Amino acid sequence: MSTGFAPARVRPSRGAAAPSRERATETFTAPAGREGSRLTRLRRRVSWPLGIYTTPVAILVLWQVTSELGWLPEKIAPAPTAIVQAGVDLWKLGELSVDLTTSLRRVGIGLAIGLTIGITTGIIAGLLRSGEYLFNGVVQIVHTIPLLAILPLMIVWFGIDELTKVLLISFGAGLPMYLNLFAAIRGVDQRLIEMARAAGVRRWRLITRVLLPGALPGFLVGLRFSLAYSVLGLVAAETINANAGIGYLINRAQTYLRIDQVYLGLVIYAILGLLADQFVRILERVLLQWRPSYEAS
Amino acid sequence: MSTTTTTSVDVRNVGRRFGDRVVLDDLSLTIGESEFVVLLGPSGCGKSTLLRLLGGLDLPDAGTVSVPKARAIVFQNDRLLPWQRVLRNVTIGLYEDGADERALAVLDEVGLKDRARAWPKTLSGGEAQRVSLARALVADPDLVLLDEPFAALDAITRLRMHDLVRDLRHRHNAAMLLVTHDVDEAIALADRILVMSDGRIGSTYDVRLDDDERDVGTAREDLRASLLGDLGLAAVH
């Protein structure tokens, strides 16, 4: 009863509306050209020719044009072609390949150490109560410290050479892997574990066929974070006492006001990030094809 | 029908409480070898708790529960591992050689042999529940516990599943305990119907009807009326 009167109270001006008000109806019909006449399909293709990359490319084109018109000061943002040219020049000098391999080696070693530790401890803590007690407290506390704030301590402990750089990257990669893997294993559907127990599944098979596959989506989330944080660690690590690497390239370029080379370094970081993302996407496509949400192409 | 001499399940004076709520109260029950018992009752009467005790998923507060070691549970939801194909879902509990052949044979019995390589996400509700039936039967259990396995299926699929279960029963010769709140399902399948209320078994009906009499007839209607009466529902004719 009270609900029937509520609208009248809220909108007193229309309270006297006639009770025999016409009932509002909505009618749905097939939209014109849903099947896609050739014209509509063409129009759709033309409006977003590159999908999600349409906007970035449009910005690049705009950037290039405004640079060439002289509207963008070169000291703030050199034209995209100038940035590419800087890359080509550095490559020809042989510097870019040195910087690139140095950085990639640091990330590679750092990731290998960080992921190994993160995955091992994550699985142990996920599977065993004692493992949880052993690792979880420490990790949760350390996790609250920002990655970059650890750098000074690491320098004191491990010096300013490669070790600190690699360990910082490992640290960035290992923590998110541990946290996500632990949560993923503990988050495996309890009903499935119960089913397995009822079916007489023994411990090893429970781990390999139920718990670990069930934790795979969480593992991939962890991997995504690990890759991102390892690049973050790389950037931070290469600001200290580096004589090669992408971070070094950027620092040096800044010193000599080579803004095009600064941009080049940023572009390389972006490409590294995109590649990492693409790598995880491919893994997801292969490993998670069983997921109901995954639409096979 | 069959008069049973050996017992498969023996439950004596079992009690189970959760906090202050007494769910099972001094309950006793025996099930004979290859007997099909249906446990009927409204939701929250303790029938699922009893089934979990029989399955070894829970332990009683009082009394004893003795069940065959070789037993299987069919759950209300199919509980298939989404990351394993149908065949591997069926063989999950098998450790002997020739597991795949046995699984394929059972999948054939439930009519899903050609779906052995499929992912669970591509199965319909009825198909998924048939796979979970196959998973339960593949190890040739002496006791199969079915926890409202068809409750989530549509009416037509449910009738097909009843036929399938009747058929499987004759092949596998296991004792079965089905928990349900569906009176028609109970009549369709049971050798014996137990109506549960307040944590005890209220009344027992031996169902001595052949397959046709279970579908239609006065005997069926009389049984249905008494069951509904026991459940506290006036029979509607």
Interface residues (C-beta under 8 A of the other chain):
Chain A: R191 L192 E194 M195 A196 R197 A198 A199 G200 V201 R202 R205 R209 V210 P213 G214 L216 Q289 W290 R291 P292
Chain B: G55 G56 L57 A72 I73 F75 N77 R79 L81 P82 W83 Q84 R88 I92 G93 Y95 W119 P120 K121 R135 A139
